[in-house]
């Protein structure tokens, strides 16, 4: 019988997959939808950015992405394959919201049909 190895073994600080790869194929990595970055800002700059984002009903993260995309586009450096900014709010077709279409309620125009006597 073999003795069990140390708890972490040589894998310390390395990410280990918790699912088994499929038979006969190497474990393919899915590309991330969004790249995560650490950004260090002066606190006063962040506060100004957060206020600006709040004025435009965006998160600070969305405001940073908006400003970076605009700066890249103005400099002619925005890659062609870049998709549009994700829409804000609830995704289309989400349950719990009002159905799409014109708002319900009385119409502001004159009544249609013959007048009643």
Secondary structure, 3 states (H helix, E strand, C coil): CCCCCCCCHHHCCCCCCCCCCCCCCCCCCCCCCCCCCCCCCCHHHHHHHHHHHHHCCCCHHHHHHHHHHHHHHHCCCCCCCCCCCCCCCCCCCCCCCCCCCCCCCCCCCCCCCCCCC
